[in-house]
């Protein structure tokens, strides 16, 4: 091998090493996790929702660590977060719970604009850990910043188990009317693998919940795949009936169309709204 070829090989190997290290860093525990969580904790209880009640941010952090540190990152079952959730104090108001699947953007806009609903991300526990990654190593009381298993690689992955527990907690806390928002522009809007179907709907309590209001929204640009009368949404309605819930279902509520028009004002549907003041 001549000198130029050797330099090329060394350069390629070095690049691959950097790529692998970068990939591993991206899939490990979120850097500065403790500072982020405790900072979010104080921000929530001091500015976002000062009326939430008494919560000890440092104690919450320690109960969080107890759930998964020193354990195989593929063997952290949902119940291991029980103590953390019993430590967090928050009452979820009746008629506020908004559940969703495959509609994150429109749900966040709808919640922010109307101030009528609360999503899991809006709760104290959801706000603390939203968009973060974490895991430990078996027999080690420390965070693994290099590599954490993906949700799909094992059933009891620590982040997946946390969000299953959070979804259980949120659904069980629901009372009064509950709203569910689904994406009618995709097939299997009410997917078997979604948290909504596998966890949240199963943990709604018919003794506390008066009615479940389903809202199906289609993208302005289509396609229309499912509706209140077709596809997996019909399965959701059948499940609700079987569990004894009253329900309603609305396709393309006007308020949701208007929200989409804010982002896409030149769409023909939005021009009709602008010209007639009606959608």
C-alpha beads as a LAMMPS data file, in Angstrom:
LAMMPS data file: protein, C-alpha beads

279 atoms
278 bonds

1 atom types
1 bond types

-500.0 500.0 xlo xhi
-500.0 500.0 ylo yhi
-500.0 500.0 zlo zhi

Masses

1 110.0

Atoms # bond

1 1 1 0.000 0.000 0.000
2 1 1 1.487 3.344 -1.030
3 1 1 1.592 6.416 1.215
4 1 1 -1.377 8.160 -0.419
5 1 1 -3.561 5.073 -0.140
6 1 1 -2.583 4.640 3.519
7 1 1 -3.530 8.248 4.274
8 1 1 -6.882 7.748 2.565
9 1 1 -7.635 4.599 4.565
10 1 1 -6.648 6.266 7.837
11 1 1 -8.855 9.245 7.006
12 1 1 -11.862 7.030 6.236
13 1 1 -11.373 5.034 9.447
14 1 1 -11.095 8.228 11.495
15 1 1 -14.299 9.557 9.909
16 1 1 -16.143 6.328 10.675
17 1 1 -14.979 6.448 14.292
18 1 1 -16.252 10.017 14.652
19 1 1 -19.578 9.067 13.081
20 1 1 -19.995 6.092 15.401
21 1 1 -19.072 8.144 18.458
22 1 1 -21.500 10.862 17.406
23 1 1 -24.275 8.309 16.897
24 1 1 -23.652 6.765 20.287
25 1 1 -23.639 10.174 21.967
26 1 1 -26.978 11.008 20.374
27 1 1 -28.591 7.783 21.602
28 1 1 -27.338 7.900 25.188
29 1 1 -28.771 9.779 28.170
30 1 1 -29.472 13.442 27.435
31 1 1 -26.499 15.539 28.507
32 1 1 -27.038 17.638 31.668
33 1 1 -30.174 15.634 32.419
34 1 1 -30.221 16.553 36.113
35 1 1 -29.896 20.273 35.451
36 1 1 -32.626 20.144 32.800
37 1 1 -35.119 18.213 34.948
38 1 1 -34.587 20.205 38.140
39 1 1 -34.604 23.480 36.177
40 1 1 -37.893 22.521 34.505
41 1 1 -39.272 21.526 37.895
42 1 1 -38.664 24.934 39.447
43 1 1 -39.892 26.703 36.313
44 1 1 -43.184 24.783 36.419
45 1 1 -43.922 25.240 40.119
46 1 1 -42.756 28.864 40.260
47 1 1 -43.963 30.360 36.955
48 1 1 -46.076 27.990 34.822
49 1 1 -48.389 26.698 37.534
50 1 1 -47.599 28.132 40.990
51 1 1 -50.897 26.764 42.352
52 1 1 -49.887 23.154 41.680
53 1 1 -49.156 22.456 45.336
54 1 1 -46.115 21.353 47.262
55 1 1 -43.441 19.517 45.270
56 1 1 -39.804 18.900 46.201
57 1 1 -37.733 19.072 43.006
58 1 1 -34.694 17.343 44.497
59 1 1 -36.828 14.530 45.918
60 1 1 -38.528 14.056 42.552
61 1 1 -35.111 13.767 40.897
62 1 1 -33.984 11.117 43.399
63 1 1 -37.214 9.085 43.028
64 1 1 -36.739 9.268 39.252
65 1 1 -33.203 7.861 39.507
66 1 1 -34.355 5.090 41.853
67 1 1 -36.662 3.795 39.126
68 1 1 -33.933 2.724 36.719
69 1 1 -30.380 3.225 37.993
70 1 1 -28.454 -0.003 38.577
71 1 1 -30.867 -1.969 36.387
72 1 1 -30.572 -3.606 33.004
73 1 1 -31.846 -0.903 30.579
74 1 1 -34.122 -3.514 29.016
75 1 1 -35.603 -4.532 32.370
76 1 1 -37.260 -1.432 33.841
77 1 1 -40.978 -2.302 34.079
78 1 1 -43.722 0.292 34.393
79 1 1 -44.236 -0.421 38.108
80 1 1 -40.685 0.751 38.878
81 1 1 -41.912 4.329 38.386
82 1 1 -44.717 3.974 40.958
83 1 1 -42.797 5.771 43.700
84 1 1 -41.930 8.670 41.418
85 1 1 -45.567 9.197 40.460
86 1 1 -46.706 8.968 44.079
87 1 1 -44.194 11.719 44.906
88 1 1 -45.471 14.165 42.283
89 1 1 -48.467 16.220 43.394
90 1 1 -50.894 17.575 40.798
91 1 1 -54.666 17.514 40.413
92 1 1 -55.859 17.255 36.794
93 1 1 -58.958 19.464 36.326
94 1 1 -62.163 17.856 35.085
95 1 1 -63.204 18.427 31.438
96 1 1 -59.609 19.319 30.501
97 1 1 -57.973 16.059 29.414
98 1 1 -57.037 15.936 25.727
99 1 1 -55.748 12.604 24.403
100 1 1 -54.328 12.263 20.919
101 1 1 -52.447 10.120 18.442
102 1 1 -50.531 11.256 15.345
103 1 1 -51.814 14.835 15.758
104 1 1 -49.101 16.431 17.923
105 1 1 -48.725 19.726 16.028
106 1 1 -52.411 20.569 15.753
107 1 1 -53.041 19.398 19.339
108 1 1 -50.339 21.692 20.722
109 1 1 -51.710 24.647 18.740
110 1 1 -55.286 23.889 19.761
111 1 1 -54.381 23.595 23.423
112 1 1 -52.300 26.795 23.381
113 1 1 -54.921 28.879 21.572
114 1 1 -58.074 27.745 23.360
115 1 1 -56.667 27.268 26.898
116 1 1 -59.491 24.764 27.329
117 1 1 -57.464 21.561 27.428
118 1 1 -54.512 19.855 29.030
119 1 1 -52.358 17.289 27.249
120 1 1 -49.933 14.916 28.929
121 1 1 -47.093 17.231 27.883
122 1 1 -48.815 20.065 29.788
123 1 1 -48.872 18.165 33.077
124 1 1 -46.110 18.615 35.615
125 1 1 -44.667 15.129 35.119
126 1 1 -44.962 15.340 31.324
127 1 1 -43.292 18.741 31.213
128 1 1 -40.370 17.520 33.323
129 1 1 -39.341 14.672 31.044
130 1 1 -40.667 15.610 27.611
131 1 1 -38.221 14.906 24.729
132 1 1 -35.515 13.545 27.064
133 1 1 -33.648 10.227 26.978
134 1 1 -32.166 8.255 29.852
135 1 1 -30.930 4.860 30.969
136 1 1 -28.466 3.294 33.378
137 1 1 -26.357 0.153 33.458
138 1 1 -26.891 -3.016 35.411
139 1 1 -25.177 -2.937 38.827
140 1 1 -23.983 0.664 38.319
141 1 1 -25.550 3.671 40.070
142 1 1 -24.793 6.056 37.231
143 1 1 -26.351 7.325 34.030
144 1 1 -25.208 5.890 30.703
145 1 1 -24.380 8.810 28.420
146 1 1 -23.031 6.617 25.613
147 1 1 -25.822 4.329 24.521
148 1 1 -29.410 3.558 25.517
149 1 1 -31.583 0.907 23.852
150 1 1 -34.235 2.086 21.438
151 1 1 -37.908 1.769 22.413
152 1 1 -38.352 -0.965 19.819
153 1 1 -35.495 -3.158 21.057
154 1 1 -37.012 -4.214 24.385
155 1 1 -40.401 -4.064 26.074
156 1 1 -39.207 -2.621 29.373
157 1 1 -36.967 0.136 28.031
158 1 1 -36.784 2.878 30.735
159 1 1 -38.153 5.794 28.707
160 1 1 -40.934 3.681 27.174
161 1 1 -41.954 2.379 30.603
162 1 1 -41.995 5.929 31.976
163 1 1 -44.368 7.168 29.258
164 1 1 -46.613 4.137 29.674
165 1 1 -46.850 4.961 33.376
166 1 1 -47.436 8.641 32.593
167 1 1 -50.195 7.726 30.130
168 1 1 -51.843 5.479 32.727
169 1 1 -51.668 8.249 35.329
170 1 1 -53.089 10.866 32.969
171 1 1 -55.978 8.699 31.767
172 1 1 -56.845 7.538 35.282
173 1 1 -56.904 11.189 36.411
174 1 1 -59.453 12.170 33.757
175 1 1 -62.916 13.224 34.874
176 1 1 -65.913 14.911 33.286
177 1 1 -65.654 15.151 29.497
178 1 1 -62.542 13.806 27.742
179 1 1 -61.500 14.867 24.233
180 1 1 -59.639 12.607 21.788
181 1 1 -58.053 14.000 18.626
182 1 1 -57.125 11.703 15.729
183 1 1 -55.571 12.120 12.284
184 1 1 -58.043 11.225 9.532
185 1 1 -55.419 11.641 6.800
186 1 1 -53.653 8.380 7.670
187 1 1 -54.665 4.749 7.845
188 1 1 -54.888 3.198 11.340
189 1 1 -55.415 6.540 13.060
190 1 1 -56.316 4.541 16.186
191 1 1 -53.305 2.233 15.949
192 1 1 -52.872 -0.921 18.028
193 1 1 -49.357 0.196 18.974
194 1 1 -50.247 3.736 20.042
195 1 1 -50.259 4.816 23.682
196 1 1 -53.815 6.015 23.114
197 1 1 -55.117 2.551 22.258
198 1 1 -52.789 0.304 24.253
199 1 1 -52.770 2.349 27.469
200 1 1 -54.904 5.486 27.749
201 1 1 -58.314 4.297 26.531
202 1 1 -57.922 1.187 28.693
203 1 1 -57.380 3.300 31.822
204 1 1 -60.255 5.752 31.460
205 1 1 -62.698 5.271 34.323
206 1 1 -66.400 5.262 33.280
207 1 1 -67.332 6.130 36.870
208 1 1 -65.463 9.450 36.536
209 1 1 -65.709 10.235 32.815
210 1 1 -69.084 11.520 31.587
211 1 1 -68.390 11.482 27.865
212 1 1 -65.610 10.985 25.309
213 1 1 -65.639 13.518 22.456
214 1 1 -63.700 12.338 19.397
215 1 1 -62.395 14.944 16.952
216 1 1 -61.111 13.695 13.589
217 1 1 -59.010 16.158 11.624
218 1 1 -57.865 15.837 8.015
219 1 1 -54.968 17.765 6.534
220 1 1 -56.155 20.599 4.295
221 1 1 -54.170 19.012 1.486
222 1 1 -55.556 15.549 2.153
223 1 1 -55.855 12.701 1.771
224 1 1 -58.973 11.588 3.607
225 1 1 -58.271 8.086 4.902
226 1 1 -60.516 7.703 7.938
227 1 1 -63.516 9.400 9.529
228 1 1 -66.059 8.936 12.292
229 1 1 -67.725 6.352 10.057
230 1 1 -64.734 4.482 8.676
231 1 1 -61.454 2.775 9.489
232 1 1 -59.939 2.277 12.925
233 1 1 -61.931 5.161 14.414
234 1 1 -65.014 2.942 14.240
235 1 1 -63.053 0.460 16.375
236 1 1 -62.442 3.179 18.974
237 1 1 -66.170 3.914 19.105
238 1 1 -66.936 0.219 19.584
239 1 1 -64.421 -0.005 22.448
240 1 1 -65.946 3.037 24.138
241 1 1 -69.425 1.558 23.803
242 1 1 -68.236 -1.750 25.248
243 1 1 -66.661 0.026 28.230
244 1 1 -69.868 1.922 28.910
245 1 1 -68.867 5.433 27.802
246 1 1 -71.104 8.002 26.176
247 1 1 -69.377 9.432 23.100
248 1 1 -69.584 11.906 20.242
249 1 1 -67.529 12.102 17.049
250 1 1 -66.927 15.128 14.799
251 1 1 -65.127 15.232 11.470
252 1 1 -63.091 18.364 10.711
253 1 1 -64.306 20.721 13.416
254 1 1 -64.298 24.309 12.124
255 1 1 -61.904 25.517 14.792
256 1 1 -59.331 22.945 13.681
257 1 1 -59.690 23.978 10.045
258 1 1 -59.120 27.613 11.025
259 1 1 -55.960 26.635 12.922
260 1 1 -54.626 24.921 9.812
261 1 1 -55.486 27.988 7.733
262 1 1 -53.255 30.106 9.962
263 1 1 -50.350 27.992 8.693
264 1 1 -51.614 27.599 5.128
265 1 1 -53.720 30.725 4.360
266 1 1 -53.496 30.307 0.576
267 1 1 -55.211 26.943 0.523
268 1 1 -58.580 27.107 -1.324
269 1 1 -60.481 26.020 1.793
270 1 1 -59.014 28.964 3.678
271 1 1 -59.923 31.453 0.953
272 1 1 -63.547 30.388 1.264
273 1 1 -63.308 31.086 5.004
274 1 1 -61.754 34.496 4.425
275 1 1 -64.281 35.612 1.810
276 1 1 -67.423 34.477 3.564
277 1 1 -66.273 34.436 7.182
278 1 1 -67.646 30.894 7.206
279 1 1 -65.845 27.566 6.753

Bonds

1 1 1 2
2 1 2 3
3 1 3 4
4 1 4 5
5 1 5 6
6 1 6 7
7 1 7 8
8 1 8 9
9 1 9 10
10 1 10 11
11 1 11 12
12 1 12 13
13 1 13 14
14 1 14 15
15 1 15 16
16 1 16 17
17 1 17 18
18 1 18 19
19 1 19 20
20 1 20 21
21 1 21 22
22 1 22 23
23 1 23 24
24 1 24 25
25 1 25 26
26 1 26 27
27 1 27 28
28 1 28 29
29 1 29 30
30 1 30 31
31 1 31 32
32 1 32 33
33 1 33 34
34 1 34 35
35 1 35 36
36 1 36 37
37 1 37 38
38 1 38 39
39 1 39 40
40 1 40 41
41 1 41 42
42 1 42 43
43 1 43 44
44 1 44 45
45 1 45 46
46 1 46 47
47 1 47 48
48 1 48 49
49 1 49 50
50 1 50 51
51 1 51 52
52 1 52 53
53 1 53 54
54 1 54 55
55 1 55 56
56 1 56 57
57 1 57 58
58 1 58 59
59 1 59 60
60 1 60 61
61 1 61 62
62 1 62 63
63 1 63 64
64 1 64 65
65 1 65 66
66 1 66 67
67 1 67 68
68 1 68 69
69 1 69 70
70 1 70 71
71 1 71 72
72 1 72 73
73 1 73 74
74 1 74 75
75 1 75 76
76 1 76 77
77 1 77 78
78 1 78 79
79 1 79 80
80 1 80 81
81 1 81 82
82 1 82 83
83 1 83 84
84 1 84 85
85 1 85 86
86 1 86 87
87 1 87 88
88 1 88 89
89 1 89 90
90 1 90 91
91 1 91 92
92 1 92 93
93 1 93 94
94 1 94 95
95 1 95 96
96 1 96 97
97 1 97 98
98 1 98 99
99 1 99 100
100 1 100 101
101 1 101 102
102 1 102 103
103 1 103 104
104 1 104 105
105 1 105 106
106 1 106 107
107 1 107 108
108 1 108 109
109 1 109 110
110 1 110 111
111 1 111 112
112 1 112 113
113 1 113 114
114 1 114 115
115 1 115 116
116 1 116 117
117 1 117 118
118 1 118 119
119 1 119 120
120 1 120 121
121 1 121 122
122 1 122 123
123 1 123 124
124 1 124 125
125 1 125 126
126 1 126 127
127 1 127 128
128 1 128 129
129 1 129 130
130 1 130 131
131 1 131 132
132 1 132 133
133 1 133 134
134 1 134 135
135 1 135 136
136 1 136 137
137 1 137 138
138 1 138 139
139 1 139 140
140 1 140 141
141 1 141 142
142 1 142 143
143 1 143 144
144 1 144 145
145 1 145 146
146 1 146 147
147 1 147 148
148 1 148 149
149 1 149 150
150 1 150 151
151 1 151 152
152 1 152 153
153 1 153 154
154 1 154 155
155 1 155 156
156 1 156 157
157 1 157 158
158 1 158 159
159 1 159 160
160 1 160 161
161 1 161 162
162 1 162 163
163 1 163 164
164 1 164 165
165 1 165 166
166 1 166 167
167 1 167 168
168 1 168 169
169 1 169 170
170 1 170 171
171 1 171 172
172 1 172 173
173 1 173 174
174 1 174 175
175 1 175 176
176 1 176 177
177 1 177 178
178 1 178 179
179 1 179 180
180 1 180 181
181 1 181 182
182 1 182 183
183 1 183 184
184 1 184 185
185 1 185 186
186 1 186 187
187 1 187 188
188 1 188 189
189 1 189 190
190 1 190 191
191 1 191 192
192 1 192 193
193 1 193 194
194 1 194 195
195 1 195 196
196 1 196 197
197 1 197 198
198 1 198 199
199 1 199 200
200 1 200 201
201 1 201 202
202 1 202 203
203 1 203 204
204 1 204 205
205 1 205 206
206 1 206 207
207 1 207 208
208 1 208 209
209 1 209 210
210 1 210 211
211 1 211 212
212 1 212 213
213 1 213 214
214 1 214 215
215 1 215 216
216 1 216 217
217 1 217 218
218 1 218 219
219 1 219 220
220 1 220 221
221 1 221 222
222 1 222 223
223 1 223 224
224 1 224 225
225 1 225 226
226 1 226 227
227 1 227 228
228 1 228 229
229 1 229 230
230 1 230 231
231 1 231 232
232 1 232 233
233 1 233 234
234 1 234 235
235 1 235 236
236 1 236 237
237 1 237 238
238 1 238 239
239 1 239 240
240 1 240 241
241 1 241 242
242 1 242 243
243 1 243 244
244 1 244 245
245 1 245 246
246 1 246 247
247 1 247 248
248 1 248 249
249 1 249 250
250 1 250 251
251 1 251 252
252 1 252 253
253 1 253 254
254 1 254 255
255 1 255 256
256 1 256 257
257 1 257 258
258 1 258 259
259 1 259 260
260 1 260 261
261 1 261 262
262 1 262 263
263 1 263 264
264 1 264 265
265 1 265 266
266 1 266 267
267 1 267 268
268 1 268 269
269 1 269 270
270 1 270 271
271 1 271 272
272 1 272 273
273 1 273 274
274 1 274 275
275 1 275 276
276 1 276 277
277 1 277 278
278 1 278 279
